[in-house]
Amino acid sequence: MSGASTPVRAHAHAPGAISRRGILRTAAWATPVVLVAEPAPAFAASRPVSPFTITAVEGTSNSAHKTVLTFSGGTGVVTVSSVIKGNESFTSFSKTSFTAPGSTFIQQGQNYTSGATYIVTYVFHSVTYVQPVVAA
């Protein structure tokens, strides 16, 4: 039977040939890289853990209806840059820098609201923190 051609089968290890085994091997090596690379952006964008527990209460006696913030848990100089409650941004403070722990920070003005969330932005050891505080 001359002239009849027999099918030629490509060798599995021929250069440039793609095999099922090669695809599986590549997937097996790539999977750990994808699993490690996936969470990295979440960690990069996360905020630092706040070093303080901040409480917000209403001022008493001559500080009636003022918001009094007490910082506890850390030790060192704290500089408060802003306090925001809803659409209201506080700009007048009794002091902007103080030494913690246990120091109080009094917002000047008659705007304490029980149950309101205050967003406190402050600097401690050259790191800026943004911390929500629910008023008692």
trRosetta pair geometry for C-beta under 8 A, 3 or more apart (Angstrom, degrees):
i j d omega theta_ij theta_ji phi_ij phi_ji
1 4 4.7 -7 149 8 110 129
10 14 5.6 -90 180 16 92 146
10 17 5.8 165 149 -111 127 133
11 14 4.4 117 67 -45 90 97
11 17 7.2 -154 84 -19 59 162
12 17 6.6 -165 -165 115 29 145
12 19 5.4 57 -163 -94 91 138
12 21 7.9 51 177 25 123 124
13 17 7.2 135 157 51 3 130
14 17 4.4 81 66 -22 88 128
18 22 6.0 -127 -155 70 56 135
18 23 6.9 55 179 -51 98 98
19 22 4.6 100 56 3 80 102
19 23 7.2 -145 95 -4 45 84
20 23 5.7 -55 -151 35 35 111
20 24 6.3 31 154 -15 67 107
21 24 5.9 -57 -147 39 30 109
21 25 6.2 32 154 -21 65 108
22 25 5.6 -52 -143 35 30 112
22 26 6.4 31 157 -18 64 105
23 26 5.9 -56 -151 36 29 110
23 27 6.4 28 153 -17 64 108
24 27 5.7 -55 -145 38 32 112
24 28 6.2 34 155 -22 66 106
25 28 5.8 -54 -148 34 29 113
25 29 6.6 22 156 -12 63 107
26 29 6.0 -60 -149 40 30 105
26 30 6.0 22 157 -16 67 114
27 30 5.8 -61 -139 41 28 108
27 31 6.4 44 160 -40 64 100
28 31 6.2 -40 -149 11 26 116
29 32 7.5 -59 -174 29 35 98
29 33 7.6 24 143 -8 64 113
30 33 5.6 -65 -159 41 47 114
30 34 6.1 44 150 -21 79 107
31 34 5.9 -58 -147 36 31 109
31 35 6.3 28 158 -18 66 108
32 35 5.6 -56 -144 39 34 112
32 36 6.2 28 160 -15 68 107
33 36 6.1 -59 -146 40 28 105
33 37 5.9 19 159 -13 65 115
34 37 5.9 -59 -136 43 27 106
34 38 6.1 42 161 -39 63 105
35 38 6.1 -43 -145 16 24 118
36 39 7.6 -71 -169 34 30 93
36 40 7.5 43 146 -41 62 106
37 40 5.8 -45 -160 4 42 124
39 42 5.3 -58 -166 37 64 116
39 43 6.3 55 144 -19 88 103
40 43 6.0 -62 -151 38 35 106
40 44 6.2 33 156 -22 70 110
41 44 5.5 -56 -143 36 35 114
41 45 6.2 21 164 -10 69 110
42 45 6.4 -67 -148 42 25 100
42 46 6.6 40 153 -44 62 103
43 46 5.7 -43 -149 8 34 119
47 129 7.4 104 169 -138 115 63
47 130 6.7 -87 -144 45 152 93
48 127 5.7 -17 38 169 164 137
48 129 6.4 -86 75 -97 103 88
50 54 7.9 -74 164 -8 141 104
50 129 5.2 109 -112 -169 80 137
50 131 4.6 72 -103 -93 149 129
51 73 6.1 175 150 112 60 108
51 74 3.8 55 138 -72 114 135
51 124 5.7 -128 42 108 132 153
51 125 7.9 71 -15 15 160 118
51 129 7.3 -128 14 -62 81 159
52 71 4.6 -34 -158 -159 146 89
52 72 6.5 118 -158 58 85 31
52 73 4.7 159 -128 53 43 114
52 74 5.1 -72 -70 7 81 109
52 78 7.5 29 -48 -101 151 144
52 100 6.6 -70 -101 -166 125 162
52 101 7.8 169 -122 -116 97 86
52 124 7.4 163 -23 -55 113 163
52 129 7.9 139 26 96 99 161
52 131 7.3 -137 69 5 94 175
53 71 7.8 140 71 -157 46 44
53 72 5.3 -28 61 70 93 86
53 73 4.9 114 4 -33 82 131
54 69 5.6 -9 -171 -169 106 103
54 70 6.9 157 -153 74 54 46
54 71 5.6 -16 -100 -98 81 64
54 72 8.0 161 -85 23 36 66
54 120 5.9 -96 135 38 172 158
54 131 6.0 119 16 110 133 134
54 133 4.6 -71 99 -95 111 134
55 69 7.1 157 78 -152 44 51
55 70 4.9 -8 53 51 95 99
55 72 7.7 12 -1 12 102 109
55 133 7.1 171 -126 -164 14 120
55 136 6.5 10 -173 -26 99 119
56 67 5.8 -17 -162 -167 104 100
56 68 7.1 146 -153 74 50 47
56 69 5.5 -18 -96 -96 74 73
56 112 7.9 177 162 -139 99 94
56 118 5.4 126 -80 19 160 137
56 133 4.8 117 -22 133 116 120
56 134 7.2 -156 41 105 116 23
56 135 4.1 -72 102 -102 115 72
56 136 6.6 173 81 3 61 75
57 67 8.0 138 70 -156 29 53
57 68 5.3 -30 68 65 78 101
57 70 7.5 9 13 -5 106 110
57 112 7.9 4 141 -150 31 137
57 135 7.0 148 -87 -160 28 81
57 136 5.1 -12 -95 45 80 116
58 64 7.4 16 163 -155 104 48
58 65 6.4 -18 -156 -102 107 27
58 66 7.3 116 -163 60 58 44
58 67 7.3 -48 -106 -102 46 44
58 68 7.1 52 147 15 9 98
58 112 4.3 127 -109 139 83 161
58 114 7.1 -41 -39 -67 117 88
58 135 7.7 69 -48 -177 73 121
59 63 2.8 -93 165 124 137 105
59 64 6.0 -120 92 -69 91 14
59 65 6.9 -39 50 47 95 26
59 66 3.8 11 6 59 138 94
59 67 7.3 -42 -25 0 95 7
59 68 4.8 123 -77 -38 77 113
59 106 6.3 59 -86 -137 130 113
59 112 6.9 -168 10 -43 77 144
60 63 6.3 29 50 60 33 94
60 64 6.8 25 -147 -83 23 65
61 64 7.0 -140 87 -46 16 85
63 66 4.5 -80 178 39 84 128
63 68 6.6 64 140 -62 142 115
63 106 6.1 -81 -143 -148 136 138
64 110 7.7 8 107 -120 74 93
65 110 4.2 22 114 -149 131 77
65 111 7.1 88 156 0 93 21
65 112 5.1 -160 -169 26 46 102
66 106 5.6 31 140 -172 132 98
66 107 6.0 -178 -175 75 86 67
66 108 6.6 -25 -132 -121 124 27
66 109 6.6 119 -116 62 82 43
66 110 6.9 -61 -70 -97 62 40
66 111 7.7 34 -123 39 42 61
66 112 6.1 47 100 -38 10 111
67 83 7.3 -177 95 150 143 150
67 85 7.7 -174 -68 -45 159 141
67 90 7.4 -103 46 -80 133 156
67 106 7.3 153 84 -155 51 52
67 107 4.2 11 59 37 99 121
67 111 6.6 -39 -24 84 108 78
67 112 4.7 160 -73 -93 69 82
67 118 6.8 133 -172 -86 150 153
67 135 7.1 -85 -131 -105 103 126
68 104 5.5 -12 -173 -170 98 121
68 105 7.5 145 -162 72 51 45
68 106 5.2 -17 -107 -103 74 79
68 107 7.7 -137 -71 18 32 75
68 112 8.0 -6 2 -95 68 131
69 80 7.8 115 71 -96 148 151
69 83 7.3 -147 -35 -107 145 140
69 104 6.7 146 78 -160 47 64
69 105 4.4 -22 65 62 102 99
69 106 7.6 -168 24 -77 71 30
69 107 7.3 67 -10 -24 103 96
69 118 7.5 -126 -85 103 118 153
69 120 6.5 123 -136 -101 156 145
69 133 6.9 73 -125 104 107 171
70 102 7.0 -18 -170 -153 101 36
70 103 7.4 173 -145 90 61 34
70 104 5.1 -32 -94 -100 74 79
70 105 7.7 -179 -79 18 29 74
71 74 7.2 -45 160 45 107 95
71 78 5.8 -22 115 -3 177 171
71 98 7.9 150 33 83 131 115
71 100 4.5 -70 109 -112 120 127
71 101 6.5 -132 114 -139 77 57
71 102 7.5 -52 78 10 64 13
71 103 5.8 -5 48 61 102 81
71 104 7.8 176 12 -96 74 30
71 105 6.9 49 -19 -10 106 113
72 100 7.2 -167 -97 -169 28 107
72 101 4.7 63 -134 -167 57 110
72 102 5.8 53 -97 -68 90 51
73 100 7.8 -17 54 157 57 130
73 101 6.3 146 23 -112 28 123
74 78 7.6 111 84 -68 123 113
74 100 5.4 45 81 102 82 134
74 101 6.3 150 64 -75 40 91
74 124 6.2 35 125 -173 160 148
75 100 6.3 -142 -115 97 28 79
75 101 5.9 -52 -85 -22 65 88
76 99 6.9 -107 155 -145 17 73
76 100 6.3 -5 55 51 48 90
76 124 6.3 110 86 -162 118 90
76 125 6.1 34 118 -56 164 89
77 97 5.9 6 -175 -173 102 105
77 98 7.4 168 -146 89 62 24
77 99 5.7 -41 -91 -96 59 67
77 100 7.8 152 -110 11 10 79
77 124 7.6 176 89 -129 51 63
78 97 6.8 169 85 -147 46 57
78 98 5.9 -18 58 63 92 72
78 99 7.5 143 13 -115 80 17
78 100 5.1 53 -18 -23 123 116
78 103 7.2 -176 37 64 122 133
78 105 7.9 -90 103 -59 125 134
78 122 5.5 5 -176 172 97 134
78 123 7.4 152 -160 75 50 50
78 124 5.3 -15 -108 -88 76 95
79 96 5.9 25 -157 143 76 88
79 97 4.5 -18 -98 -94 79 89
79 122 6.2 159 82 -162 44 79
79 123 4.6 -10 60 53 101 100
79 124 7.8 -177 25 -67 67 51
80 83 6.7 4 174 -44 125 97
80 93 6.4 163 82 -121 126 165
80 96 5.6 -132 57 -156 78 62
80 97 7.8 -165 15 -76 67 40
80 105 5.7 99 -23 -160 151 154
80 120 6.7 -57 -137 -168 107 96
80 121 7.3 109 -163 82 63 54
80 122 4.6 -39 -102 -100 56 100
81 96 7.7 59 -86 -164 39 111
81 121 4.9 -56 65 107 99 102
81 122 6.3 170 8 -101 78 37
81 123 6.5 66 -30 -18 113 96
81 128 7.5 -20 12 -134 142 107
82 89 6.3 -33 -163 -160 111 101
82 90 7.3 144 -167 60 59 75
82 119 7.8 -1 112 104 98 89
82 120 7.7 176 93 -150 55 37
82 121 4.5 21 51 43 88 115
83 89 7.5 138 81 -160 49 54
83 90 4.3 -9 72 42 100 124
83 93 7.7 118 6 -84 122 112
83 107 5.8 -102 71 -88 153 131
83 118 5.7 -8 -171 -177 96 112
83 119 7.2 156 -157 77 44 52
83 120 5.4 -4 -108 -105 81 70
83 121 7.6 -151 -69 24 41 71
84 88 6.9 156 -159 86 59 51
84 89 5.0 -22 -104 -103 86 70
84 90 7.2 -148 -79 9 35 78
84 118 7.0 148 73 -162 41 59
84 119 4.4 -14 59 55 98 104
84 121 7.9 37 -2 -8 101 103
85 88 4.9 -14 67 66 83 104
85 90 7.4 52 2 -32 96 102
85 111 7.0 168 51 144 145 117
85 113 6.6 140 175 32 144 120
85 116 5.2 33 -157 151 116 133
85 117 7.2 157 -134 84 70 46
85 118 5.0 -33 -81 -102 90 73
85 119 7.6 -179 -74 15 39 72
86 116 7.0 -69 -27 -157 101 115
88 111 6.5 -149 148 -175 157 149
90 93 7.0 87 138 -66 112 84
90 107 4.7 -45 -160 -148 154 125
90 108 7.9 139 -169 47 107 60
90 109 6.9 -156 -131 31 96 135
90 111 7.4 -166 -90 67 104 140
92 107 7.2 95 84 -172 67 64
92 108 4.0 -70 121 61 108 116
92 109 6.1 114 62 -34 118 105
93 96 5.5 108 77 -76 139 66
93 105 6.6 -22 -162 -179 118 93
93 106 7.1 137 -164 81 65 52
93 107 6.0 -45 -106 -111 70 52
93 108 6.4 -162 -99 -2 14 93
94 105 6.9 -179 48 -165 101 47
94 106 4.0 43 -11 60 133 98
94 107 7.8 -93 -10 -61 85 13
94 108 6.3 137 -57 -53 66 94
95 98 5.6 90 106 -57 131 103
95 105 6.9 -111 65 -128 82 74
95 106 8.0 62 18 37 76 79
98 103 4.2 178 136 161 129 154
98 104 7.9 -61 128 61 172 32
98 105 6.5 -156 17 -80 139 90
99 103 6.0 136 75 -48 46 143
100 103 5.2 -104 -93 21 56 107
100 124 7.8 -24 24 -120 136 123
107 111 7.2 -66 116 60 126 104
112 135 6.8 159 -168 -154 83 151
113 116 3.7 62 89 -22 110 133
113 135 6.2 129 84 47 56 155
114 135 5.6 -134 -130 113 32 112
114 136 6.9 -48 -138 108 84 37
115 134 6.8 -16 -155 -176 36 96
115 135 6.2 -42 11 70 18 90
116 134 7.4 175 90 -149 30 58
116 135 5.1 23 51 16 74 123
117 132 5.4 -12 -172 -167 110 107
117 133 7.1 145 -158 72 58 39
117 134 5.4 -32 -97 -95 71 69
117 135 7.7 -140 -78 -2 23 80
118 132 7.3 144 76 -158 44 54
118 133 4.7 -24 64 65 95 96
118 134 7.8 172 18 -89 74 20
118 135 6.4 79 -15 -49 109 95
119 130 6.5 -1 -178 -174 97 93
119 131 7.6 156 -157 78 53 34
119 132 5.6 -29 -100 -98 67 67
119 133 7.8 172 -87 19 20 75
120 130 7.5 163 83 -154 46 45
120 131 5.2 -24 64 65 94 86
120 132 7.7 154 17 -103 76 16
120 133 5.6 28 -7 -4 118 121
121 128 6.7 3 -174 -174 92 100
121 129 7.2 174 -148 88 48 49
121 130 5.0 -11 -100 -103 82 76
121 131 7.9 160 -84 19 36 65
122 128 7.4 171 92 -148 29 59
122 129 5.7 -15 64 58 76 94
122 131 7.6 -30 23 18 100 109
123 126 6.9 4 -179 -121 106 18
123 127 6.9 157 -153 74 65 33
123 128 5.3 -34 -95 -93 78 64
123 129 7.5 160 -96 14 27 76
124 127 6.2 -32 70 60 66 85
124 129 6.3 -4 20 -1 106 123
